[in-house]
Amino acid sequence: MEFQTISSAGQNYVVSIAGDGPNIVLLHGFPDTPYSWSEIAAALVQAGWRVSVPWLRGYHPDTLVPGRRYDPETIGRDALGLLDAIGASQAVLVGHDWGALAAYSAASLAPERVRALVAFAIPHPSVLTRSPAALWAVRHFFLLKLPWAPQVCRRNDFTYLDRLYRRWAPSWSGQARDQTLGAAKRALFSPATLEGAISYYRDLPLGRQPAVLAHVPQVAGLIVGGTEDLADPELFERTAELMPSPSRALVLDGAGHWPHRERESVVAGELQQFLAQIPSAPTHAGGG
């Protein structure tokens, strides 16, 4: 991937843009980088899409904006700002982990700009239920809010990230996993970018649902999860049921938190099939 820095409304975006055609944006999560989308991005370019793959704000030093928060509404506006920066009035948003949350928020804020939404590993927050088991599964949310979270993450060459990968994707092993984890460690090596990545957790309110996430957005969605991830597979189904046709869930047996890496070829095919079912994009600058 080749990245360029472009700006919109005071925000820098470090983004790879390739291909011609309707716009699709691939948003990574934590702890991860845009490189996790490399193979899927290449397949989409070959299929006739204009593919934009940004660094999430905070993960690249050029994206840091002092004082700008990382709450759900703001990161949703980040995604919409990227559309402005690349000259797209509308796009398909594909997100993993925090990228999925940004896509959900953007689709709630401006559904007319989101042709469709593909969310990996994160059911919509409005369908989540509170229980001791569910809270234990997401205990990292609480730890990463603590003042000493950066020190915990950085200790012993980011051993904490190794533990998260093992817990979130227990059956994933091999070169792809090691490359993904290694890239994440390099991206977060700087104190400034590590602070940025952690700020997504610090700025997420836990006691109440933010208004932007109160309801499932009414755009077509493909909601993808794995049976070995933190979330109950039923929650992916429930999210898709609340979205308009041709929405559906895809739950991959034996996959964990990175289904787009753990089952890359399967996900690429299912994604192409879903994209073929959504309405055609209107004609406008930037390819739609």
C-alpha positions, 0 to 999 in steps of 0.5 A: 500500500502507498499512503498519502496525506490529505486534509479536510476541515482541519483533520489530516488523513493518511490513506491509501487510495487505489482503483477506479469506480464506486467508493469503498472505505476499509477502516481498521481496528485495535490493535491493528493497522491498515495493512490487515486489509491489503489482500481484500483491498487488492481484490476489491480494486480488481473487481472495479472499486475505488478503495480507500484504506486510512490509518485511524486517527491516532494510529499515525503521527500525522493524524494526531489533532491535539484536543480532539476527542475519540468518542463515538460521534467524533470518530463517526465524523472522522469517517464522514470527513474522510469521504469529503477528503477523497471527494466521495459524496457516498461510499460503502463503509467497511470496518473492523473493531473500532473501525466498525464502531466508526462506520456504525456512527457515520451511518447513523449521523449521515445515512444518505452518505453510506451506501452500505455498511460491513462490520467485522467483529462488533455487533451494534452496541444497542443489541448488547446485554449486560451480564457478568460474563459479558463484562468479563469478556470486555474487561480490556475496556476497563483496563485501558481507561486507567491512567497507567494503561500505556505502561501496561501495554508497552511492558515487555515488548507489548506482551499485553497485545500478545495476550489480547490476540491469543484471547480474542482469536485463540485458533489463529496462528501462523505468518499472517497473525504474526505480521498483523501483530508485529505491524500493530506493535510498530504502529503503537511504539510511539507514546503519542500513537499509543495514547491515541489508540487508547483514547478510543477506550477512554472516551467511550462512555460505559454507563450510558449508550451514546445517542449516535449508537442508540439505534441500528442504522438503517442502511444495508449491512453485512455483519461478520463475526466468529464463533471464537470471538468475544461476542455471542454469535447471536448478536451479529444475527440480531444486528443484521435483522434490524437492518434493511434488505439485503442485510445478513449476518455471516458467522464463521465457525472457528474464527476469532476477532479477525475474521477478515484475516483468519478466513480471508478468502471466504470473507472476500467472496462473501463481501463481493457477493454482498456488494453485488446485491446493494443498489448502484451508486449515483454518479458524482465526483470521486466515483460514488 
